Amino acid sequence: MAEFAHNNRSHSSTGLFPFFINLGRHPNTGKEVGGTKEKVLSVDEFLEGMSRVRKGVELALKRTNKTIKQKFNTHKRDRHEFGIGDLVWVDGTHYNTDRPS
């Protein structure tokens, strides 16, 4: 039930429903009485529509990734390069040794 609810909601990155992106149609939720009023597409029309949807999703995800990268990089600090012989503090909490703690 949760998976269905997730796949039948508009995604923030694409503005489309994951179910629609994958299958090219909205799911039957049981609310439709007497069938759906959607037009039945030919194979060529369906494939053309799916191609447009996929290209749109690809562009939307690239745009979202660019935005996320820009936001991440505004707060990113440069890495500190350690050299041979530099003293560093190592947290040994997750290292198992035979030595008493």
Secondary structure, 3 states (H helix, E strand, C coil): CHHHHHHCCCCCCCCCCHHHHHHCCCCCCCCCCCCCCCCCCCHHHHHHHHHHHHHHHHHHHHHHHHHHHHHHHHHCCCCCCCCCCCCCCCCCCCCCCCCCC
